[in-house]
């Protein structure tokens, strides 16, 4: 019993940290898109729209899959810059796995908060 409570508490703390990661991504993405369009309106609509996507299971899955693939592409690009295709594939896959883990935990947190 005690071990189950400890595991649950540890999982809840990790999910909370993962949700912070997800919402930081949403904030940074909204800022980048707002700056790209030089518009506070675009920033606001993107920010509110991405937050609203977390309210529904289907759209949350689309959001986190898209963000996870963005991390894959960013890791691949970083690897290409560093040392070519070998590094690109390794860093890209690591970025994919790490971000997928965080995003899965963030989905659990979102579900817990409903």
Biopython code that builds the backbone (N, CA, C, O; Angstrom):
import numpy as np
from Bio.PDB.StructureBuilder import StructureBuilder

atoms = [
    (1, "UNK", "N", (0.825, -1.205, 0.000)),
    (1, "UNK", "CA", (0.000, 0.000, 0.000)),
    (1, "UNK", "C", (0.863, 1.261, 0.000)),
    (1, "UNK", "O", (0.646, 2.168, -0.803)),
    (2, "UNK", "N", (1.835, 1.311, 0.898)),
    (2, "UNK", "CA", (2.694, 2.492, 1.010)),
    (2, "UNK", "C", (3.465, 2.720, -0.284)),
    (2, "UNK", "O", (3.631, 3.856, -0.727)),
    (3, "UNK", "N", (3.940, 1.611, -0.893)),
    (3, "UNK", "CA", (4.705, 1.735, -2.130)),
    (3, "UNK", "C", (3.823, 2.246, -3.274)),
    (3, "UNK", "O", (4.298, 3.006, -4.118)),
    (4, "UNK", "N", (2.568, 1.848, -3.316)),
    (4, "UNK", "CA", (1.655, 2.324, -4.346)),
    (4, "UNK", "C", (1.394, 3.818, -4.207)),
    (4, "UNK", "O", (1.323, 4.537, -5.203)),
    (5, "UNK", "N", (1.253, 4.279, -2.975)),
    (5, "UNK", "CA", (1.043, 5.708, -2.727)),
    (5, "UNK", "C", (2.274, 6.491, -3.160)),
    (5, "UNK", "O", (2.154, 7.548, -3.780)),
    (6, "UNK", "N", (3.458, 5.979, -2.835)),
    (6, "UNK", "CA", (4.705, 6.651, -3.209)),
    (6, "UNK", "C", (4.829, 6.715, -4.729)),
    (6, "UNK", "O", (5.190, 7.755, -5.281)),
    (7, "UNK", "N", (4.532, 5.607, -5.407)),
    (7, "UNK", "CA", (4.597, 5.588, -6.872)),
    (7, "UNK", "C", (3.596, 6.567, -7.482)),
    (7, "UNK", "O", (3.916, 7.284, -8.429)),
    (8, "UNK", "N", (2.396, 6.590, -6.936)),
    (8, "UNK", "CA", (1.383, 7.518, -7.431)),
    (8, "UNK", "C", (1.802, 8.963, -7.247)),
    (8, "UNK", "O", (1.586, 9.792, -8.131)),
    (9, "UNK", "N", (2.401, 9.270, -6.100)),
    (9, "UNK", "CA", (2.869, 10.632, -5.824)),
    (9, "UNK", "C", (4.000, 11.019, -6.771)),
    (9, "UNK", "O", (4.030, 12.132, -7.295)),
    (10, "UNK", "N", (4.925, 10.092, -6.984)),
    (10, "UNK", "CA", (6.034, 10.353, -7.901)),
    (10, "UNK", "C", (5.519, 10.573, -9.321)),
    (10, "UNK", "O", (5.975, 11.479, -10.018)),
    (11, "UNK", "N", (4.564, 9.739, -9.749)),
    (11, "UNK", "CA", (3.988, 9.883, -11.089)),
    (11, "UNK", "C", (3.253, 11.211, -11.233)),
    (11, "UNK", "O", (3.341, 11.864, -12.273)),
    (12, "UNK", "N", (2.527, 11.609, -10.189)),
    (12, "UNK", "CA", (1.804, 12.882, -10.234)),
    (12, "UNK", "C", (2.777, 14.059, -10.344)),
    (12, "UNK", "O", (2.515, 15.014, -11.075)),
    (13, "UNK", "N", (3.892, 13.991, -9.623)),
    (13, "UNK", "CA", (4.887, 15.066, -9.705)),
    (13, "UNK", "C", (5.497, 15.129, -11.100)),
    (13, "UNK", "O", (5.688, 16.216, -11.645)),
    (14, "UNK", "N", (5.804, 13.974, -11.679)),
    (14, "UNK", "CA", (6.367, 13.954, -13.028)),
    (14, "UNK", "C", (5.372, 14.496, -14.036)),
    (14, "UNK", "O", (5.739, 15.270, -14.919)),
    (15, "UNK", "N", (4.101, 14.092, -13.910)),
    (15, "UNK", "CA", (3.073, 14.583, -14.826)),
    (15, "UNK", "C", (2.919, 16.090, -14.713)),
    (15, "UNK", "O", (2.698, 16.770, -15.715)),
    (16, "UNK", "N", (3.035, 16.618, -13.497)),
    (16, "UNK", "CA", (2.947, 18.061, -13.288)),
    (16, "UNK", "C", (4.091, 18.783, -13.995)),
    (16, "UNK", "O", (3.880, 19.819, -14.625)),
    (17, "UNK", "N", (5.297, 18.236, -13.890)),
    (17, "UNK", "CA", (6.443, 18.826, -14.582)),
    (17, "UNK", "C", (6.277, 18.732, -16.095)),
    (17, "UNK", "O", (6.633, 19.656, -16.827)),
    (18, "UNK", "N", (5.740, 17.620, -16.551)),
    (18, "UNK", "CA", (5.524, 17.448, -17.992)),
    (18, "UNK", "C", (4.490, 18.437, -18.514)),
    (18, "UNK", "O", (4.607, 18.928, -19.637)),
    (19, "UNK", "N", (3.475, 18.731, -17.699)),
    (19, "UNK", "CA", (2.481, 19.712, -18.132)),
    (19, "UNK", "C", (3.108, 21.099, -18.242)),
    (19, "UNK", "O", (2.747, 21.881, -19.122)),
    (20, "UNK", "N", (4.040, 21.401, -17.352)),
    (20, "UNK", "CA", (4.758, 22.670, -17.444)),
    (20, "UNK", "C", (5.520, 22.737, -18.765)),
    (20, "UNK", "O", (5.549, 23.783, -19.414)),
    (21, "UNK", "N", (6.134, 21.628, -19.161)),
    (21, "UNK", "CA", (6.844, 21.543, -20.440)),
    (21, "UNK", "C", (5.889, 21.804, -21.601)),
    (21, "UNK", "O", (6.203, 22.572, -22.510)),
    (22, "UNK", "N", (4.724, 21.163, -21.566)),
    (22, "UNK", "CA", (3.729, 21.330, -22.637)),
    (22, "UNK", "C", (3.264, 22.778, -22.730)),
    (22, "UNK", "O", (3.215, 23.342, -23.823)),
    (23, "UNK", "N", (2.927, 23.379, -21.607)),
    (23, "UNK", "CA", (2.421, 24.751, -21.644)),
    (23, "UNK", "C", (3.530, 25.753, -21.967)),
    (23, "UNK", "O", (3.254, 26.816, -22.522)),
    (24, "UNK", "N", (4.772, 25.433, -21.629)),
    (24, "UNK", "CA", (5.900, 26.281, -22.056)),
    (24, "UNK", "C", (6.051, 26.209, -23.582)),
    (24, "UNK", "O", (6.308, 27.221, -24.234)),
    (25, "UNK", "N", (5.891, 25.012, -24.139)),
    (25, "UNK", "CA", (5.936, 24.869, -25.601)),
    (25, "UNK", "C", (4.835, 25.685, -26.257)),
    (25, "UNK", "O", (5.069, 26.359, -27.260)),
    (26, "UNK", "N", (3.650, 25.625, -25.697)),
    (26, "UNK", "CA", (2.526, 26.393, -26.240)),
    (26, "UNK", "C", (2.843, 27.889, -26.184)),
    (26, "UNK", "O", (2.589, 28.612, -27.148)),
    (27, "UNK", "N", (3.392, 28.351, -25.071)),
    (27, "UNK", "CA", (3.750, 29.766, -24.938)),
    (27, "UNK", "C", (4.809, 30.194, -25.936)),
    (27, "UNK", "O", (4.665, 31.222, -26.597)),
    (28, "UNK", "N", (5.871, 29.410, -26.048)),
    (28, "UNK", "CA", (6.956, 29.753, -26.973)),
    (28, "UNK", "C", (6.463, 29.718, -28.420)),
    (28, "UNK", "O", (6.782, 30.609, -29.207)),
    (29, "UNK", "N", (5.689, 28.695, -28.769)),
    (29, "UNK", "CA", (5.152, 28.602, -30.124)),
    (29, "UNK", "C", (4.248, 29.786, -30.451)),
    (29, "UNK", "O", (4.309, 30.333, -31.552)),
    (30, "UNK", "N", (3.411, 30.177, -29.495)),
    (30, "UNK", "CA", (2.530, 31.329, -29.702)),
    (30, "UNK", "C", (3.335, 32.605, -29.901)),
    (30, "UNK", "O", (3.016, 33.422, -30.765)),
    (31, "UNK", "N", (4.368, 32.769, -29.107)),
    (31, "UNK", "CA", (5.228, 33.959, -29.232)),
    (31, "UNK", "C", (5.905, 33.977, -30.601)),
    (31, "UNK", "O", (5.909, 35.002, -31.283)),
    (32, "UNK", "N", (6.478, 32.839, -30.999)),
    (32, "UNK", "CA", (7.170, 32.787, -32.291)),
    (32, "UNK", "C", (6.232, 33.091, -33.454)),
    (32, "UNK", "O", (6.594, 33.827, -34.372)),
    (33, "UNK", "N", (5.033, 32.527, -33.413)),
    (33, "UNK", "CA", (4.077, 32.790, -34.490)),
    (33, "UNK", "C", (3.613, 34.244, -34.449)),
    (33, "UNK", "O", (3.465, 34.875, -35.496)),
    (34, "UNK", "N", (3.381, 34.782, -33.247)),
    (34, "UNK", "CA", (2.998, 36.186, -33.114)),
    (34, "UNK", "C", (4.066, 37.122, -33.643)),
    (34, "UNK", "O", (3.758, 38.108, -34.312)),
    (35, "UNK", "N", (5.330, 36.815, -33.342)),
    (35, "UNK", "CA", (6.442, 37.636, -33.840)),
    (35, "UNK", "C", (6.566, 37.496, -35.358)),
    (35, "UNK", "O", (6.814, 38.481, -36.055)),
    (36, "UNK", "N", (6.396, 36.287, -35.865)),
    (36, "UNK", "CA", (6.503, 36.061, -37.310)),
    (36, "UNK", "C", (5.466, 36.874, -38.081)),
    (36, "UNK", "O", (5.732, 37.358, -39.181)),
    (37, "UNK", "N", (4.286, 37.017, -37.490)),
    (37, "UNK", "CA", (3.227, 37.795, -38.137)),
    (37, "UNK", "C", (3.181, 39.239, -37.641)),
    (37, "UNK", "O", (2.355, 40.028, -38.099)),
    (38, "UNK", "N", (4.063, 39.584, -36.708)),
    (38, "UNK", "CA", (4.102, 40.928, -36.106)),
    (38, "UNK", "C", (2.716, 41.355, -35.627)),
    (38, "UNK", "O", (2.261, 42.464, -35.903)),
    (39, "UNK", "N", (2.060, 40.455, -34.908)),
    (39, "UNK", "CA", (0.687, 40.722, -34.510)),
    (39, "UNK", "C", (0.387, 40.151, -33.127)),
    (39, "UNK", "O", (0.597, 38.969, -32.855)),
    (40, "UNK", "N", (-0.109, 41.031, -32.269)),
    (40, "UNK", "CA", (-0.585, 40.587, -30.964)),
    (40, "UNK", "C", (-1.840, 39.737, -31.122)),
    (40, "UNK", "O", (-2.068, 38.802, -30.355)),
    (41, "UNK", "N", (-2.644, 40.068, -32.115)),
    (41, "UNK", "CA", (-3.870, 39.311, -32.361)),
    (41, "UNK", "C", (-3.556, 37.866, -32.691)),
    (41, "UNK", "O", (-4.177, 36.950, -32.151)),
    (42, "UNK", "N", (-2.595, 37.662, -33.576)),
    (42, "UNK", "CA", (-2.209, 36.298, -33.957)),
    (42, "UNK", "C", (-1.667, 35.559, -32.745)),
    (42, "UNK", "O", (-2.028, 34.407, -32.506)),
    (43, "UNK", "N", (-0.802, 36.216, -31.980)),
    (43, "UNK", "CA", (-0.287, 35.598, -30.753)),
    (43, "UNK", "C", (-1.425, 35.161, -29.843)),
    (43, "UNK", "O", (-1.448, 34.023, -29.374)),
    (44, "UNK", "N", (-2.354, 36.049, -29.596)),
    (44, "UNK", "CA", (-3.466, 35.755, -28.691)),
    (44, "UNK", "C", (-4.344, 34.623, -29.180)),
    (44, "UNK", "O", (-4.699, 33.731, -28.408)),
    (45, "UNK", "N", (-4.701, 34.648, -30.464)),
    (45, "UNK", "CA", (-5.547, 33.591, -31.011)),
    (45, "UNK", "C", (-4.841, 32.238, -31.010)),
    (45, "UNK", "O", (-5.450, 31.215, -30.697)),
    (46, "UNK", "N", (-3.559, 32.237, -31.359)),
    (46, "UNK", "CA", (-2.806, 30.982, -31.354)),
    (46, "UNK", "C", (-2.692, 30.456, -29.925)),
    (46, "UNK", "O", (-2.901, 29.268, -29.680)),
    (47, "UNK", "N", (-2.362, 31.337, -28.984)),
    (47, "UNK", "CA", (-2.216, 30.929, -27.591)),
    (47, "UNK", "C", (-3.523, 30.346, -27.045)),
    (47, "UNK", "O", (-3.530, 29.255, -26.474)),
    (48, "UNK", "N", (-4.606, 31.067, -27.222)),
    (48, "UNK", "CA", (-5.909, 30.597, -26.722)),
    (48, "UNK", "C", (-6.341, 29.330, -27.463)),
    (48, "UNK", "O", (-6.893, 28.412, -26.856)),
    (49, "UNK", "N", (-6.090, 29.283, -28.767)),
    (49, "UNK", "CA", (-6.463, 28.105, -29.548)),
    (49, "UNK", "C", (-5.712, 26.854, -29.117)),
    (49, "UNK", "O", (-6.299, 25.777, -29.013)),
    (50, "UNK", "N", (-4.405, 26.996, -28.863)),
    (50, "UNK", "CA", (-3.629, 25.837, -28.428)),
    (50, "UNK", "C", (-4.022, 25.389, -27.021)),
    (50, "UNK", "O", (-4.077, 24.192, -26.741)),
    (51, "UNK", "N", (-4.294, 26.345, -26.142)),
    (51, "UNK", "CA", (-4.763, 25.992, -24.798)),
    (51, "UNK", "C", (-6.117, 25.286, -24.900)),
    (51, "UNK", "O", (-6.359, 24.299, -24.205)),
    (52, "UNK", "N", (-6.990, 25.789, -25.760)),
    (52, "UNK", "CA", (-8.315, 25.176, -25.927)),
    (52, "UNK", "C", (-8.197, 23.761, -26.477)),
    (52, "UNK", "O", (-9.034, 22.910, -26.174)),
    (53, "UNK", "N", (-7.173, 23.498, -27.280)),
    (53, "UNK", "CA", (-6.985, 22.148, -27.808)),
    (53, "UNK", "C", (-6.754, 21.127, -26.700)),
    (53, "UNK", "O", (-7.052, 19.946, -26.878)),
    (54, "UNK", "N", (-6.230, 21.564, -25.566)),
    (54, "UNK", "CA", (-5.973, 20.634, -24.469)),
    (54, "UNK", "C", (-7.249, 20.229, -23.736)),
    (54, "UNK", "O", (-7.213, 19.336, -22.889)),
    (55, "UNK", "N", (-8.359, 20.863, -24.044)),
    (55, "UNK", "CA", (-9.619, 20.549, -23.360)),
    (55, "UNK", "C", (-10.268, 19.279, -23.881)),
    (55, "UNK", "O", (-11.088, 18.676, -23.188)),
    (56, "UNK", "N", (-9.916, 18.866, -25.082)),
    (56, "UNK", "CA", (-10.560, 17.715, -25.714)),
    (56, "UNK", "C", (-9.509, 16.659, -26.042)),
    (56, "UNK", "O", (-8.441, 16.983, -26.562)),
    (57, "UNK", "N", (-9.805, 15.419, -25.743)),
    (57, "UNK", "CA", (-8.841, 14.322, -25.885)),
    (57, "UNK", "C", (-8.298, 14.224, -27.324)),
    (57, "UNK", "O", (-7.088, 14.112, -27.518)),
    (58, "UNK", "N", (-9.166, 14.266, -28.309)),
    (58, "UNK", "CA", (-8.722, 14.129, -29.697)),
    (58, "UNK", "C", (-7.791, 15.239, -30.134)),
    (58, "UNK", "O", (-6.754, 14.985, -30.746)),
    (59, "UNK", "N", (-8.157, 16.466, -29.821)),
    (59, "UNK", "CA", (-7.306, 17.588, -30.228)),
    (59, "UNK", "C", (-6.017, 17.637, -29.407)),
    (59, "UNK", "O", (-4.991, 18.112, -29.893)),
    (60, "UNK", "N", (-6.063, 17.147, -28.161)),
    (60, "UNK", "CA", (-4.836, 17.071, -27.362)),
    (60, "UNK", "C", (-3.856, 16.107, -28.009)),
    (60, "UNK", "O", (-2.658, 16.383, -28.079)),
    (61, "UNK", "N", (-4.362, 14.981, -28.480)),
    (61, "UNK", "CA", (-3.492, 14.010, -29.148)),
    (61, "UNK", "C", (-2.872, 14.597, -30.406)),
    (61, "UNK", "O", (-1.681, 14.412, -30.655)),
    (62, "UNK", "N", (-3.666, 15.298, -31.198)),
    (62, "UNK", "CA", (-3.140, 15.944, -32.406)),
    (62, "UNK", "C", (-2.053, 16.950, -32.036)),
    (62, "UNK", "O", (-1.002, 17.001, -32.674)),
    (63, "UNK", "N", (-2.311, 17.746, -31.006)),
    (63, "UNK", "CA", (-1.351, 18.762, -30.567)),
    (63, "UNK", "C", (-0.036, 18.126, -30.129)),
    (63, "UNK", "O", (1.030, 18.546, -30.579)),
    (64, "UNK", "N", (-0.096, 17.118, -29.256)),
    (64, "UNK", "CA", (1.151, 16.544, -28.744)),
    (64, "UNK", "C", (1.887, 15.734, -29.808)),
    (64, "UNK", "O", (3.118, 15.692, -29.797)),
    (65, "UNK", "N", (1.177, 15.097, -30.716)),
    (65, "UNK", "CA", (1.859, 14.390, -31.809)),
    (65, "UNK", "C", (2.577, 15.401, -32.703)),
    (65, "UNK", "O", (3.710, 15.165, -33.123)),
    (66, "UNK", "N", (1.926, 16.513, -32.990)),
    (66, "UNK", "CA", (2.544, 17.561, -33.813)),
    (66, "UNK", "C", (3.776, 18.135, -33.118)),
    (66, "UNK", "O", (4.820, 18.310, -33.748)),
    (67, "UNK", "N", (3.659, 18.427, -31.829)),
    (67, "UNK", "CA", (4.802, 18.978, -31.090)),
    (67, "UNK", "C", (5.941, 17.964, -30.996)),
    (67, "UNK", "O", (7.111, 18.336, -31.089)),
    (68, "UNK", "N", (5.609, 16.693, -30.813)),
    (68, "UNK", "CA", (6.634, 15.651, -30.753)),
    (68, "UNK", "C", (7.369, 15.549, -32.083)),
    (68, "UNK", "O", (8.592, 15.413, -32.108)),
    (69, "UNK", "N", (6.634, 15.612, -33.182)),
    (69, "UNK", "CA", (7.283, 15.570, -34.495)),
    (69, "UNK", "C", (8.143, 16.805, -34.740)),
    (69, "UNK", "O", (9.167, 16.729, -35.418)),
    (70, "UNK", "N", (7.726, 17.942, -34.188)),
    (70, "UNK", "CA", (8.552, 19.159, -34.293)),
    (70, "UNK", "C", (9.885, 18.965, -33.577)),
    (70, "UNK", "O", (10.924, 19.416, -34.059)),
    (71, "UNK", "N", (9.854, 18.288, -32.415)),
    (71, "UNK", "CA", (11.102, 17.998, -31.698)),
    (71, "UNK", "C", (11.978, 17.048, -32.506)),
    (71, "UNK", "O", (13.201, 17.187, -32.511)),
    (72, "UNK", "N", (11.365, 16.083, -33.190)),
    (72, "UNK", "CA", (12.115, 15.178, -34.050)),
    (72, "UNK", "C", (12.836, 15.968, -35.147)),
    (72, "UNK", "O", (14.026, 15.764, -35.384)),
    (73, "UNK", "N", (12.118, 16.857, -35.803)),
    (73, "UNK", "CA", (12.695, 17.666, -36.881)),
    (73, "UNK", "C", (13.797, 18.581, -36.338)),
    (73, "UNK", "O", (14.851, 18.718, -36.959)),
    (74, "UNK", "N", (13.555, 19.208, -35.181)),
    (74, "UNK", "CA", (14.566, 20.086, -34.586)),
    (74, "UNK", "C", (15.825, 19.302, -34.219)),
    (74, "UNK", "O", (16.937, 19.770, -34.460)),
    (75, "UNK", "N", (15.658, 18.120, -33.642)),
    (75, "UNK", "CA", (16.812, 17.282, -33.306)),
    (75, "UNK", "C", (17.561, 16.839, -34.545)),
    (75, "UNK", "O", (18.792, 16.819, -34.558)),
    (76, "UNK", "N", (16.830, 16.486, -35.584)),
    (76, "UNK", "CA", (17.454, 16.087, -36.842)),
    (76, "UNK", "C", (18.254, 17.247, -37.430)),
    (76, "UNK", "O", (19.389, 17.062, -37.869)),
    (77, "UNK", "N", (17.662, 18.447, -37.438)),
    (77, "UNK", "CA", (18.355, 19.624, -37.972)),
    (77, "UNK", "C", (19.606, 19.938, -37.160)),
    (77, "UNK", "O", (20.650, 20.270, -37.721)),
    (78, "UNK", "N", (19.495, 19.832, -35.834)),
    (78, "UNK", "CA", (20.654, 20.077, -34.974)),
    (78, "UNK", "C", (21.759, 19.072, -35.275)),
    (78, "UNK", "O", (22.932, 19.436, -35.350)),
    (79, "UNK", "N", (21.386, 17.818, -35.444)),
    (79, "UNK", "CA", (22.369, 16.788, -35.775)),
    (79, "UNK", "C", (23.057, 17.042, -37.099)),
    (79, "UNK", "O", (24.260, 16.821, -37.232)),
    (80, "UNK", "N", (22.292, 17.509, -38.090)),
    (80, "UNK", "CA", (22.894, 17.841, -39.386)),
    (80, "UNK", "C", (23.923, 18.957, -39.242)),
    (80, "UNK", "O", (24.993, 18.917, -39.850)),
    (81, "UNK", "N", (23.584, 19.946, -38.433)),
    (81, "UNK", "CA", (24.500, 21.071, -38.224)),
    (81, "UNK", "C", (25.764, 20.606, -37.513)),
    (81, "UNK", "O", (26.870, 21.029, -37.850)),
    (82, "UNK", "N", (25.591, 19.733, -36.525)),
    (82, "UNK", "CA", (26.723, 19.289, -35.713)),
    (82, "UNK", "C", (27.664, 18.382, -36.499)),
    (82, "UNK", "O", (28.873, 18.614, -36.542)),
    (83, "UNK", "N", (27.091, 17.333, -37.130)),
    (83, "UNK", "CA", (28.010, 16.333, -37.658)),
    (83, "UNK", "C", (27.454, 15.491, -38.800)),
    (83, "UNK", "O", (28.025, 14.439, -39.090)),
    (84, "UNK", "N", (26.406, 15.883, -39.445)),
    (84, "UNK", "CA", (25.910, 15.116, -40.579)),
    (84, "UNK", "C", (24.769, 14.178, -40.238)),
    (84, "UNK", "O", (24.143, 14.292, -39.185)),
    (85, "UNK", "N", (24.507, 13.244, -41.153)),
    (85, "UNK", "CA", (23.322, 12.399, -41.053)),
    (85, "UNK", "C", (23.353, 11.432, -39.872)),
    (85, "UNK", "O", (22.307, 11.160, -39.283)),
    (86, "UNK", "N", (24.506, 10.912, -39.515)),
    (86, "UNK", "CA", (24.592, 9.995, -38.373)),
    (86, "UNK", "C", (24.101, 10.661, -37.097)),
    (86, "UNK", "O", (23.252, 10.124, -36.386)),
    (87, "UNK", "N", (24.643, 11.829, -36.820)),
    (87, "UNK", "CA", (24.231, 12.585, -35.636)),
    (87, "UNK", "C", (22.779, 13.029, -35.763)),
    (87, "UNK", "O", (22.053, 13.075, -34.771)),
    (88, "UNK", "N", (22.356, 13.356, -36.978)),
    (88, "UNK", "CA", (20.985, 13.818, -37.190)),
    (88, "UNK", "C", (19.986, 12.741, -36.801)),
    (88, "UNK", "O", (19.005, 13.026, -36.113)),
    (89, "UNK", "N", (20.223, 11.506, -37.232)),
    (89, "UNK", "CA", (19.304, 10.429, -36.902)),
    (89, "UNK", "C", (19.308, 10.120, -35.407)),
    (89, "UNK", "O", (18.248, 9.925, -34.812)),
    (90, "UNK", "N", (20.482, 10.074, -34.803)),
    (90, "UNK", "CA", (20.573, 9.758, -33.373)),
    (90, "UNK", "C", (19.920, 10.843, -32.534)),
    (90, "UNK", "O", (19.095, 10.540, -31.671)),
    (91, "UNK", "N", (20.267, 12.090, -32.767)),
    (91, "UNK", "CA", (19.705, 13.190, -31.983)),
    (91, "UNK", "C", (18.213, 13.331, -32.250)),
    (91, "UNK", "O", (17.440, 13.601, -31.331)),
    (92, "UNK", "N", (17.807, 13.152, -33.496)),
    (92, "UNK", "CA", (16.382, 13.225, -33.825)),
    (92, "UNK", "C", (15.562, 12.178, -33.104)),
    (92, "UNK", "O", (14.492, 12.480, -32.575)),
    (93, "UNK", "N", (16.057, 10.935, -33.075)),
    (93, "UNK", "CA", (15.330, 9.862, -32.390)),
    (93, "UNK", "C", (15.308, 10.090, -30.886)),
    (93, "UNK", "O", (14.288, 9.852, -30.238)),
    (94, "UNK", "N", (16.422, 10.548, -30.323)),
    (94, "UNK", "CA", (16.443, 10.849, -28.884)),
    (94, "UNK", "C", (15.445, 11.962, -28.565)),
    (94, "UNK", "O", (14.699, 11.867, -27.590)),
    (95, "UNK", "N", (15.430, 13.008, -29.377)),
    (95, "UNK", "CA", (14.481, 14.107, -29.163)),
    (95, "UNK", "C", (13.044, 13.605, -29.269)),
    (95, "UNK", "O", (12.181, 14.014, -28.492)),
    (96, "UNK", "N", (12.788, 12.723, -30.226)),
    (96, "UNK", "CA", (11.454, 12.141, -30.389)),
    (96, "UNK", "C", (11.040, 11.365, -29.140)),
    (96, "UNK", "O", (9.935, 11.557, -28.631)),
    (97, "UNK", "N", (11.904, 10.501, -28.647)),
    (97, "UNK", "CA", (11.562, 9.661, -27.495)),
    (97, "UNK", "C", (11.382, 10.470, -26.214)),
    (97, "UNK", "O", (10.440, 10.239, -25.456)),
    (98, "UNK", "N", (12.281, 11.411, -25.978)),
    (98, "UNK", "CA", (12.181, 12.228, -24.760)),
    (98, "UNK", "C", (10.921, 13.087, -24.791)),
    (98, "UNK", "O", (10.178, 13.142, -23.811)),
    (99, "UNK", "N", (10.682, 13.754, -25.914)),
    (99, "UNK", "CA", (9.501, 14.613, -25.984)),
    (99, "UNK", "C", (8.216, 13.788, -25.959)),
    (99, "UNK", "O", (7.214, 14.232, -25.400)),
    (100, "UNK", "N", (8.228, 12.601, -26.553)),
    (100, "UNK", "CA", (7.043, 11.743, -26.486)),
    (100, "UNK", "C", (6.746, 11.349, -25.051)),
    (100, "UNK", "O", (5.584, 11.326, -24.645)),
    (101, "UNK", "N", (7.775, 11.041, -24.278)),
    (101, "UNK", "CA", (7.578, 10.716, -22.864)),
    (101, "UNK", "C", (6.974, 11.870, -22.089)),
    (101, "UNK", "O", (6.041, 11.685, -21.307)),
    (102, "UNK", "N", (7.508, 13.059, -22.309)),
    (102, "UNK", "CA", (6.951, 14.243, -21.640)),
    (102, "UNK", "C", (5.522, 14.498, -22.085)),
    (102, "UNK", "O", (4.667, 14.828, -21.263)),
    (103, "UNK", "N", (5.256, 14.352, -23.357)),
    (103, "UNK", "CA", (3.911, 14.635, -23.860)),
    (103, "UNK", "C", (2.889, 13.614, -23.376)),
    (103, "UNK", "O", (1.747, 13.975, -23.091)),
    (104, "UNK", "N", (3.277, 12.356, -23.278)),
    (104, "UNK", "CA", (2.360, 11.340, -22.736)),
    (104, "UNK", "C", (2.019, 11.656, -21.287)),
    (104, "UNK", "O", (0.861, 11.555, -20.881)),
    (105, "UNK", "N", (3.023, 12.039, -20.509)),
    (105, "UNK", "CA", (2.780, 12.414, -19.118)),
    (105, "UNK", "C", (1.915, 13.671, -19.030)),
    (105, "UNK", "O", (1.072, 13.787, -18.140)),
    (106, "UNK", "N", (2.122, 14.606, -19.952)),
    (106, "UNK", "CA", (1.307, 15.822, -19.962)),
    (106, "UNK", "C", (-0.146, 15.501, -20.282)),
    (106, "UNK", "O", (-1.057, 16.112, -19.724)),
    (107, "UNK", "N", (-0.366, 14.541, -21.183)),
    (107, "UNK", "CA", (-1.740, 14.117, -21.481)),
    (107, "UNK", "C", (-2.387, 13.535, -20.230)),
    (107, "UNK", "O", (-3.553, 13.812, -19.945)),
    (108, "UNK", "N", (-1.633, 12.728, -19.481)),
    (108, "UNK", "CA", (-2.165, 12.172, -18.232)),
    (108, "UNK", "C", (-2.533, 13.282, -17.260)),
    (108, "UNK", "O", (-3.568, 13.214, -16.598)),
    (109, "UNK", "N", (-1.687, 14.307, -17.173)),
    (109, "UNK", "CA", (-1.973, 15.415, -16.261)),
    (109, "UNK", "C", (-3.241, 16.146, -16.693)),
    (109, "UNK", "O", (-4.091, 16.470, -15.864)),
    (110, "UNK", "N", (-3.364, 16.403, -18.000)),
    (110, "UNK", "CA", (-4.552, 17.091, -18.518)),
    (110, "UNK", "C", (-5.801, 16.272, -18.199)),
    (110, "UNK", "O", (-6.818, 16.823, -17.779)),
    (111, "UNK", "N", (-5.722, 14.963, -18.398)),
    (111, "UNK", "CA", (-6.858, 14.086, -18.088)),
    (111, "UNK", "C", (-7.186, 14.098, -16.595)),
    (111, "UNK", "O", (-8.356, 14.065, -16.212)),
    (112, "UNK", "N", (-6.154, 14.144, -15.757)),
    (112, "UNK", "CA", (-6.358, 14.191, -14.305)),
    (112, "UNK", "C", (-7.052, 15.480, -13.874)),
    (112, "UNK", "O", (-7.798, 15.483, -12.895)),
    (113, "UNK", "N", (-6.814, 16.565, -14.590)),
    (113, "UNK", "CA", (-7.348, 17.857, -14.202)),
    (113, "UNK", "C", (-8.781, 18.058, -14.659)),
    (113, "UNK", "O", (-9.432, 19.016, -14.244)),
    (114, "UNK", "N", (-9.279, 17.177, -15.501)),
    (114, "UNK", "CA", (-10.653, 17.317, -15.997)),
    (114, "UNK", "C", (-11.638, 16.862, -14.956)),
    (114, "UNK", "O", (-12.846, 16.904, -15.189)),
]
sb = StructureBuilder()
sb.init_structure("model")
sb.init_model(0)
sb.init_chain("A")
sb.init_seg("    ")
for serial, (resi, resn, name, xyz) in enumerate(atoms, 1):
    if name == "N":
        sb.init_residue(resn, " ", resi, " ")
    sb.init_atom(name, np.array(xyz, "f"), 0.0, 1.0, " ", f" {name:<3s}", serial, name[0])
structure = sb.get_structure()
